[in-house]
Amino acid sequence: MEHSFGGPMGTLLAGLGLGAFYTALIWINMLLGVFLTPLFLVPLTWVQDAVMAKRGKKVA
């Protein structure tokens, strides 16, 4: 005997599954932004400080 989740109950079940999936996707993307942004910004500030120090020595 074959079982399937067709009809209104299947639609609700698929909707809940997709809702959970997209909620998790948004959550992980927010966490990646929060944790990865400093990993790129901090070294960029080091480079910017080094460039500005080099420019300051040339002018003085």
Secondary structure, 3 states (H helix, E strand, C coil): CCCCCCHHHHHHHHHHHHHHHHHHHHHHHHHHHHHHHHHHHHHHHHHHHHHHHHHHHHHC
